[in-house]
Structure formats: C-alpha cells, structure tokens
Amino acid sequence: MQLDKGETANAGKILLGLLAGAVAGVAGHALVAGTAWQPRLAWTVEKITQPAGQMWLRALIMIVVPLVFASLTLGVAGLGDVRKLGRIGLKTLLYFFLVTACATAIGLTLVNVVQPGAGLPAELQQELQQRFASDAAKMKDATTGVSFGVDLLVNIVPRNPVQAMAQMDMLALIFFSLLFGAALSILPADRARPMLGVLEALGDIVVVIIGWVMKLAPIGVFCLIFSVTALFGYDILLKLLGYVLTVLAGLAIHFVVVYSVLVWWLGKMSPVEFLRKIKTIVVTAFSTSSSNATLPTTMAVSERELGLPRQVTGFVLPLGATMNMNGTALFEGVTVLFIAQVFGAQLDLWMQLVVVLMSVVTAIGAAGVPSGAIPLLMVILTVVRTPDFPQGLPPEAIALVLGVDRILDMCRTTLNVTGDVTAALFIARSEGFELKPEAGS
C-alpha cells in the first residue's frame, strides 16, 4: 500500500488542520479570557468541536479489537509451523525482540530525563483530568478492574476471550491472539487456509475503514486541537513541541548509534558503507511511511547493493515488515509517558516495564501502512493504570499528538525498515553466507 498523491495531500491537510486549530484555539483563549465571551467559547467547545472530534476518535477506537486480533494472529501464523522455525527463525525473532526492546528503552529513558509533558500548572492538569473524567468513567465498566502485580499477570489469560474483546481487555486479547496464531501455524495447510482467509479479509477490511476514517482526520484534528487549546491556551502547544523533539531525538540515537554498532559488530561492515548502500531504502521508507510499500525496494536493494542471499532476504525482510517495528515501539513508549506526564500520572518502574512489553508486543500488530500504529497506541493507554487512573489513561488523550503524527510516522518507518536490513545482514553473517553485491554497487 503506497502513499499516493491523495494520501500525501491528506497528510498536508492534517497538518493544516493542526495549525489552524491551534492558532484559532490559542487566539480564542487569549481574546475572550475574563470577558463575557468566555462562556460562549466554552459552549462552542462543549457542544460543537468536542463532540465532532470525539465522534472521529470513536471511529478509530471502534476498529481496535478486530485490528489487534487479525494482525497479531496472522503475524504469528505467518511464521509457519512454530515447531519448524529452526535456528535461523529463532535467531531472527530474538534479534527483533531485543533490538525493539532496546529502542523502547531509549525512548523511555529520554522521556524520563527530559519530561516533555511535565510542568503544567496544577490547575491545568486538574482541568485536563476533569475533561477526560467522563471517558475514564465509561471505561470503568469496560475493564476487569485488575490493575497491579500478580493479579494483572493472572488475568492475562482470559476465561472468556469473547468477553475480553467486548470489555477491551487488551492484554487478554493479545494473549489469545498470539495463542490462536500459534495454533493455526501447526494445523495442516488445508485445514488452516479457510480461517487464514477470513482473518486476511478482516485485516483488509479494517485497513479500508482506517483509510475512510483518516480522510476525515483534518476535520477531527482541527476540532480536537481547537477544543484543547481554546480551554488551556498555548501551554499545551509548548509541551507538544518538547514531545516531538524527544521522539525525534530517540529515533536519531537508535538510528545513528545502535544501528551503527550492530552493523559494525554483528554485520562486519562499515556503518558509513552500509548507509551509502541502503540510501534508496531510507528515502523510500521516509516518503511512503509504509513498511509494506517499501518491502519490494528493501529486498531488491539488499540483494543488489549489500549482496545478501535471497534465502535470507526472502525470510527475514517480509517477517521484519510485519514484526520488527523498532521505531514504532520507541514512539509508543515515549507517547504513553508523555501523555501520563501531561495528566500528572506517576508511573512506577513496574508500570513502565509493562509499557515496554506492550510497546514491543503491539508493535508486532501495527499495520505496515501510514499511521498504522495509532489505533494500537490507544490500546496501551487503556492498560497503563495508576492509583490516580485505576481504569487506565483515557484513549481519547491521543488527540494531543495526532496532529504531529505524520512527520513522526515518516521517521519511525525509516527506523523500522532500516532495522529489518540490519537483521538480514546479521543473519547472513552469522550463518556464514558470503555477501555478493552486484558489480559496480
């Protein structure tokens, strides 16, 4: 699924919606504060822009459960018989997991040090919490109420997976999806094929619905950002700028430092030479914001320029486009902690470890298409529970970052795809394959 001219234009409209909503909201807040017009601005937010934005967000939340179930199940089933993965398969999966966890750790370290969402005046934090209080209250009846420690671990295994889906108990849903996919992978092909066809169709349907919803994103983003800035002023915008810079810094550190070390140490290649040879992959990933759309280029360039054997690229790169989402996991971790900081929620070490695990696992289920991580990010917000937010952070809080997602999406996709190539290089070297780039490459 490539980013065509229509999608590119829509991305520009989303940014325009963000800027227009921010300017209009901040200007309105400044002009009517303390005047007789202030109640009228509040009425406009309460009765017009906030409901319109919420309807758009609810449309995104609507497809979370089918997206998680179809994507994770197909991702695991696509591995083939889990009993026959062999040395290369296990080595690849371990590499994906460790490097993705490293990316998430970098993001969480940065957001804890910089704290881009912290420092809002207490009254603003209280107003934000009150604004989303009704959403959190609605979630109370849709959760198990189990929050911490051993109870959380026990309830990962659902007694009723259908009930878990209805209640949006996402940890239980993820566990069931992984188990379902593993079982599918060991069934005879003729028995598994009908169910795989249903799941593939479900995944395609969800992607189409996401496309429809995202066409309304400029209006939804305008309404959501206007609603926030009209009530809270420019303080929120300053925090948003700090958030963007924190995400970009984390992505840059992982790209420049971690990948360079992996390419030099495990790939036995100069990082400068590696980057020179994959520049076409990097440009394609950045411009399309899609791991899937970049995959043909990734495979062709890896074989031609790096000389990677086809039996390695044919296994590692398609698997990586589905499962190896380093940039997505880093982005999700930073975003969750940023939103927690904005709301004044304190996440202890245990809950931050849950964020790491959820970021790694849900990154597997992120669709390899533009903005495919957004619905799953809302999943993590509902799982992050603290004494102040026992039902989890409200998924509607994603509205704070939606307007800047396009540029972050382009950057994290570049990290995702580059990580796939480093994995293929590592597997080829560790298995003793000779690299044979084409002459002149």
C-alpha positions as CSV (number, residue, x, y, z in Angstrom):
1,M,0.0,0.0,0.0
2,Q,1.9,3.0,-1.2
3,L,1.3,6.6,-0.2
4,D,-0.3,8.0,-3.3
5,K,-0.9,11.7,-4.2
6,G,-4.2,11.6,-2.4
7,E,-2.7,10.3,0.8
8,T,0.1,12.9,0.6
9,A,-2.4,15.7,0.1
10,N,-4.4,14.4,3.1
11,A,-1.2,14.4,5.2
12,G,-0.8,18.1,4.4
13,K,-4.4,18.7,5.2
14,I,-4.0,17.1,8.6
15,L,-1.0,19.3,9.4
16,L,-3.0,22.3,8.2
17,G,-5.9,21.2,10.5
18,L,-3.5,21.1,13.4
19,L,-2.1,24.5,12.7
20,A,-5.5,26.1,12.1
21,G,-7.0,24.5,15.2
22,A,-4.0,25.5,17.4
23,V,-4.0,29.1,16.1
24,A,-7.7,29.5,16.4
25,G,-7.8,27.9,19.9
26,V,-4.9,29.9,21.3
27,A,-6.3,33.2,19.8
28,G,-9.8,32.5,21.2
29,H,-8.4,31.6,24.6
30,A,-6.4,34.8,24.7
31,L,-9.1,37.1,23.4
32,V,-12.1,36.0,25.5
33,A,-10.3,35.2,28.8
34,G,-12.1,37.1,31.6
35,T,-14.7,38.6,29.2
36,A,-18.4,37.9,28.7
37,W,-17.5,35.9,25.6
38,Q,-15.7,33.2,27.6
39,P,-18.8,31.2,28.4
40,R,-19.7,31.3,24.7
41,L,-16.3,29.9,23.7
42,A,-16.8,27.1,26.3
43,W,-20.2,26.4,24.8
44,T,-18.7,26.1,21.3
45,V,-16.2,23.6,22.6
46,E,-18.7,21.6,24.6
47,K,-21.5,21.5,22.0
48,I,-19.7,21.6,18.7
49,T,-16.0,21.0,18.4
50,Q,-15.5,18.5,21.2
51,P,-18.4,16.2,20.1
52,A,-17.2,16.3,16.5
53,G,-13.7,15.4,17.5
54,Q,-14.9,12.6,19.8
55,M,-17.0,11.1,17.0
56,W,-13.9,10.9,14.9
57,L,-11.9,9.4,17.7
58,R,-14.6,6.8,18.5
59,A,-14.4,5.7,14.9
60,L,-10.7,4.9,15.4
61,I,-11.3,3.1,18.7
62,M,-14.1,1.1,17.0
63,I,-11.6,-0.9,14.9
64,V,-9.0,-1.6,17.6
65,V,-10.2,-5.0,18.6
66,P,-10.5,-6.5,15.1
67,L,-7.2,-4.9,14.1
68,V,-5.3,-6.4,17.1
69,F,-6.9,-9.9,16.6
70,A,-6.4,-10.1,12.9
71,S,-2.9,-8.6,12.8
72,L,-1.3,-10.5,15.7
73,T,-2.9,-13.8,14.7
74,L,-1.8,-13.5,11.1
75,G,1.7,-12.3,12.2
76,V,2.2,-15.5,14.3
77,A,0.6,-17.8,11.8
78,G,2.7,-16.4,9.1
79,L,5.8,-17.7,10.7
80,G,4.9,-21.2,9.6
81,D,5.0,-24.2,11.9
82,V,6.4,-22.9,15.2
83,R,8.0,-26.3,15.7
84,K,9.9,-26.0,12.4
85,L,11.3,-22.5,12.7
86,G,14.8,-23.8,13.3
87,R,17.9,-21.9,14.2
88,I,17.5,-19.0,11.7
89,G,13.9,-18.4,12.7
90,L,14.6,-18.3,16.4
91,K,17.7,-16.2,15.9
92,T,15.7,-13.7,13.8
93,L,12.9,-13.5,16.3
94,L,15.3,-13.0,19.2
95,Y,17.1,-10.2,17.3
96,F,13.8,-8.5,16.5
97,F,12.7,-8.6,20.2
98,L,16.0,-7.5,21.7
99,V,16.5,-4.6,19.3
100,T,12.9,-3.4,19.6
101,A,13.2,-3.6,23.4
102,C,16.4,-1.5,23.2
103,A,14.6,1.1,21.1
104,T,11.8,1.3,23.6
105,A,14.3,1.6,26.5
106,I,16.0,4.5,24.7
107,G,12.7,6.3,24.3
108,L,11.6,5.8,27.9
109,T,15.0,6.9,29.2
110,L,14.8,10.1,27.2
111,V,11.2,10.9,28.2
112,N,12.0,10.3,31.8
113,V,15.1,12.6,31.7
114,V,13.5,15.4,29.5
115,Q,10.0,15.0,30.9
116,P,8.4,17.0,28.0
117,G,4.9,16.6,29.4
118,A,5.7,17.6,33.0
119,G,5.4,21.1,34.5
120,L,1.9,22.0,33.5
121,P,0.3,24.2,36.2
122,A,-1.7,22.1,38.7
123,E,-4.9,23.8,37.7
124,L,-4.4,22.9,34.1
125,Q,-3.7,19.2,35.0
126,Q,-6.8,19.2,37.0
127,E,-8.9,20.6,34.2
128,L,-7.5,18.1,31.8
129,Q,-8.3,15.2,34.2
130,Q,-11.9,16.6,34.6
131,R,-12.3,17.0,30.9
132,F,-11.5,13.3,30.3
133,A,-13.1,12.1,33.5
134,S,-16.3,11.1,31.8
135,D,-14.4,9.0,29.3
136,A,-12.4,7.3,32.1
137,A,-15.7,6.6,34.0
138,K,-17.2,5.0,30.9
139,M,-14.1,2.7,30.7
140,K,-14.6,1.6,34.3
141,D,-17.4,-0.8,33.3
142,A,-15.4,-2.0,30.3
143,T,-12.4,-3.2,32.3
144,T,-11.7,-6.0,34.7
145,G,-10.6,-3.6,37.4
146,V,-7.5,-5.6,38.0
147,S,-4.5,-3.2,37.9
148,F,-1.3,-4.3,39.5
149,G,1.1,-7.1,40.4
150,V,0.2,-10.8,40.3
151,D,-3.5,-10.2,39.6
152,L,-2.5,-8.4,36.3
153,L,-0.4,-11.4,35.3
154,V,-3.1,-13.9,36.1
155,N,-5.7,-12.0,34.2
156,I,-3.6,-12.0,31.0
157,V,-5.1,-15.5,30.5
158,P,-8.8,-14.8,29.7
159,R,-11.5,-17.2,31.0
160,N,-13.7,-16.0,28.1
161,P,-11.9,-14.4,25.1
162,V,-15.2,-13.1,23.6
163,Q,-15.8,-11.2,26.9
164,A,-12.3,-9.9,26.9
165,M,-12.9,-8.5,23.4
166,A,-16.2,-6.9,24.5
167,Q,-14.6,-5.4,27.5
168,M,-11.5,-4.3,25.6
169,D,-9.2,-6.2,28.0
170,M,-6.3,-5.8,25.7
171,L,-3.7,-7.9,27.5
172,A,-6.1,-10.9,27.5
173,L,-6.9,-10.2,23.8
174,I,-3.2,-10.1,22.8
175,F,-2.5,-13.4,24.7
176,F,-5.5,-15.1,23.0
177,S,-4.5,-13.7,19.6
178,L,-0.9,-15.0,19.9
179,L,-2.1,-18.4,21.1
180,F,-4.7,-18.6,18.2
181,G,-2.0,-17.7,15.7
182,A,0.4,-20.3,17.1
183,A,-2.3,-23.0,16.9
184,L,-3.1,-22.0,13.3
185,S,0.6,-22.3,12.4
186,I,0.7,-26.0,13.2
187,L,-2.5,-27.1,11.5
188,P,-2.3,-28.8,8.1
189,A,-2.4,-26.2,5.4
190,D,-5.8,-27.3,4.0
191,R,-7.4,-27.0,7.5
192,A,-5.9,-23.6,8.3
193,R,-6.4,-22.0,4.9
194,P,-10.2,-21.1,5.4
195,M,-9.5,-19.4,8.7
196,L,-6.5,-17.6,7.4
197,G,-8.6,-16.3,4.5
198,V,-11.2,-15.0,6.9
199,L,-8.5,-13.2,9.0
200,E,-6.8,-11.8,6.0
201,A,-10.1,-10.4,4.7
202,L,-10.8,-9.0,8.2
203,G,-7.4,-7.3,8.2
204,D,-8.0,-5.8,4.8
205,I,-11.5,-4.6,5.8
206,V,-10.0,-2.9,8.9
207,V,-7.4,-1.2,6.7
208,V,-10.1,0.2,4.4
209,I,-12.1,1.5,7.4
210,I,-8.9,3.2,8.7
211,G,-8.5,4.8,5.3
212,W,-12.0,6.2,5.4
213,V,-11.6,7.5,9.0
214,M,-8.3,9.1,8.2
215,K,-9.9,11.0,5.3
216,L,-11.8,12.9,8.0
217,A,-8.6,13.4,10.0
218,P,-8.1,17.1,9.1
219,I,-11.5,17.9,10.5
220,G,-11.1,15.7,13.5
221,V,-7.7,17.0,14.3
222,F,-8.9,20.6,14.0
223,C,-11.8,20.1,16.3
224,L,-9.7,18.2,18.9
225,I,-6.8,20.6,19.0
226,F,-9.1,23.7,19.0
227,S,-11.0,22.2,21.9
228,V,-7.9,21.7,24.0
229,T,-6.1,25.0,23.1
230,A,-9.2,27.1,23.4
231,L,-9.6,26.0,27.0
232,F,-6.0,25.6,28.1
233,G,-4.0,28.1,25.9
234,Y,-0.5,27.7,24.4
235,D,0.9,25.8,27.4
236,I,-0.2,22.6,25.7
237,L,1.5,23.5,22.4
238,L,4.8,24.1,24.1
239,K,4.6,20.6,25.7
240,L,3.7,19.2,22.3
241,L,6.9,20.7,20.8
242,G,9.0,19.2,23.5
243,Y,7.3,15.8,22.8
244,V,8.1,15.9,19.1
245,L,11.8,16.8,19.8
246,T,12.0,13.9,22.3
247,V,10.7,11.4,19.9
248,L,13.0,12.6,17.1
249,A,16.0,12.5,19.4
250,G,15.2,8.9,20.4
251,L,14.8,7.8,16.8
252,A,18.1,9.6,15.8
253,I,20.0,7.9,18.7
254,H,18.8,4.5,17.8
255,F,19.4,5.0,14.1
256,V,22.9,6.5,14.4
257,V,24.3,4.8,17.4
258,V,22.5,1.4,17.9
259,Y,22.3,0.5,14.2
260,S,26.0,1.6,13.6
261,V,27.1,-0.7,16.5
262,L,25.0,-3.6,15.2
263,V,26.2,-3.2,11.6
264,W,29.8,-3.0,12.7
265,W,29.8,-5.6,15.4
266,L,27.3,-8.2,14.1
267,G,27.3,-7.3,10.4
268,K,31.0,-6.9,10.0
269,M,30.5,-3.9,7.8
270,S,31.4,-0.2,8.0
271,P,28.3,1.8,9.1
272,V,29.1,4.5,6.5
273,E,29.3,2.0,3.7
274,F,26.1,0.3,4.9
275,L,24.1,3.6,4.9
276,R,25.5,4.6,1.5
277,K,24.3,1.3,0.0
278,I,20.8,1.4,1.5
279,K,20.1,5.1,0.8
280,T,17.4,4.2,-1.7
281,I,15.6,2.1,1.0
282,V,15.8,5.0,3.5
283,V,14.4,7.5,1.1
284,T,11.6,5.2,0.0
285,A,10.6,4.4,3.6
286,F,10.6,8.0,4.6
287,S,8.5,9.1,1.7
288,T,5.9,6.3,1.9
289,S,5.6,5.9,5.7
290,S,4.8,2.3,5.0
291,S,7.0,-0.8,5.7
292,N,4.8,-2.9,3.3
293,A,5.1,-0.4,0.5
294,T,8.9,-0.3,0.9
295,L,9.3,-4.1,1.1
296,P,10.0,-4.6,-2.7
297,T,12.6,-1.9,-2.7
298,T,14.1,-3.2,0.5
299,M,14.5,-6.7,-0.9
300,A,15.9,-5.6,-4.2
301,V,18.4,-3.2,-2.8
302,S,19.5,-5.6,-0.1
303,E,20.3,-8.2,-2.6
304,R,21.9,-5.9,-5.2
305,E,23.8,-3.4,-3.1
306,L,24.6,-5.4,0.0
307,G,24.9,-8.8,-1.7
308,L,22.6,-10.5,0.8
309,P,21.5,-14.0,-0.3
310,R,17.9,-14.4,-1.4
311,Q,17.1,-17.2,1.1
312,V,17.9,-14.7,3.9
313,T,16.1,-11.7,2.5
314,G,13.1,-13.8,1.5
315,F,12.6,-14.9,5.1
316,V,13.9,-12.0,7.2
317,L,12.6,-8.9,5.4
318,P,8.9,-9.9,4.9
319,L,8.9,-11.1,8.5
320,G,10.5,-7.8,9.6
321,A,8.0,-5.7,7.7
322,T,5.3,-7.4,9.9
323,M,7.1,-7.8,13.3
324,N,10.2,-5.7,13.6
325,M,8.9,-2.3,14.5
326,N,11.8,-0.6,16.4
327,G,10.7,3.0,15.6
328,T,7.0,2.2,16.3
329,A,7.8,0.8,19.7
330,L,10.0,3.7,20.6
331,F,7.3,6.2,19.5
332,E,4.6,4.3,21.5
333,G,6.7,4.3,24.7
334,V,7.5,8.0,24.5
335,T,3.9,8.9,23.7
336,V,2.4,7.0,26.6
337,L,4.8,8.5,29.2
338,F,4.3,12.0,27.6
339,I,0.5,11.7,28.0
340,A,0.9,10.4,31.5
341,Q,3.1,13.4,32.4
342,V,0.6,15.8,30.9
343,F,-2.1,14.3,33.1
344,G,0.1,14.2,36.2
345,A,0.0,10.4,36.4
346,Q,3.1,8.9,38.1
347,L,4.2,5.6,36.5
348,D,6.4,3.4,38.8
349,L,9.1,1.0,37.5
350,W,6.7,-1.9,37.2
351,M,4.2,0.0,35.1
352,Q,7.0,1.3,32.9
353,L,8.1,-2.3,32.3
354,V,4.5,-3.0,31.3
355,V,4.8,-0.1,28.8
356,V,8.0,-1.6,27.4
357,L,6.3,-5.0,27.0
358,M,3.1,-3.6,25.5
359,S,5.1,-1.4,23.1
360,V,7.1,-4.4,21.8
361,V,4.1,-6.7,21.5
362,T,1.7,-4.2,20.0
363,A,4.3,-3.1,17.5
364,I,4.0,-6.6,16.1
365,G,0.4,-5.9,15.4
366,A,0.9,-2.4,13.9
367,A,-0.3,-2.4,10.3
368,G,2.6,-1.6,7.9
369,V,0.7,1.3,6.4
370,P,0.7,5.1,7.2
371,S,-0.5,5.8,10.8
372,G,-1.0,2.1,11.4
373,A,0.3,2.5,15.0
374,I,-2.3,5.0,16.2
375,P,-5.1,2.6,17.0
376,L,-2.7,0.3,18.9
377,L,-1.3,3.2,20.8
378,M,-4.7,3.7,22.3
379,V,-4.6,0.1,23.4
380,I,-1.5,0.8,25.6
381,L,-3.1,3.9,27.1
382,T,-6.0,1.7,28.4
383,V,-3.6,-0.7,30.0
384,V,-1.4,1.9,31.8
385,R,-3.1,2.1,35.3
386,T,-2.0,4.1,38.3
387,P,-3.7,4.9,41.6
388,D,-5.0,8.2,40.1
389,F,-6.1,6.4,36.9
390,P,-7.3,2.9,38.0
391,Q,-9.1,2.4,34.7
392,G,-6.2,3.4,32.6
393,L,-5.4,6.6,30.8
394,P,-8.3,7.7,28.5
395,P,-7.5,6.6,24.9
396,E,-9.1,9.9,23.8
397,A,-5.9,11.6,25.1
398,I,-4.3,10.5,21.8
399,A,-5.9,13.7,20.4
400,L,-3.0,15.6,21.9
401,V,-0.4,14.2,19.5
402,L,-2.5,13.2,16.4
403,G,-1.7,16.4,14.5
404,V,2.1,15.9,14.5
405,D,1.9,12.2,13.8
406,R,2.7,12.4,10.1
407,I,6.3,13.6,10.4
408,L,6.9,11.2,13.3
409,D,5.4,8.4,11.2
410,M,7.8,9.1,8.3
411,C,10.8,9.0,10.7
412,R,9.8,5.9,12.6
413,T,9.0,4.0,9.4
414,T,12.6,4.8,8.3
415,L,13.9,3.3,11.5
416,N,11.6,0.2,11.2
417,V,12.8,-0.6,7.6
418,T,16.5,0.0,8.3
419,G,16.2,-2.3,11.3
420,D,14.9,-5.0,9.0
421,V,18.0,-4.7,6.8
422,T,20.4,-4.8,9.8
423,A,18.7,-8.0,10.9
424,A,19.1,-9.6,7.5
425,L,22.8,-8.6,7.4
426,F,23.3,-10.1,10.9
427,I,21.6,-13.4,9.9
428,A,23.6,-13.7,6.7
429,R,26.9,-13.1,8.5
430,S,26.1,-15.4,11.4
431,E,25.1,-18.2,9.1
432,G,28.3,-17.9,7.1
433,F,26.9,-16.6,3.8
434,E,29.2,-14.8,1.5
435,L,28.0,-11.3,0.5
436,K,28.0,-10.9,-3.2
437,P,26.9,-7.4,-4.3
438,E,26.5,-6.7,-8.0
439,A,29.5,-5.3,-9.8
440,G,29.7,-1.6,-9.5
441,S,27.5,-1.4,-6.4
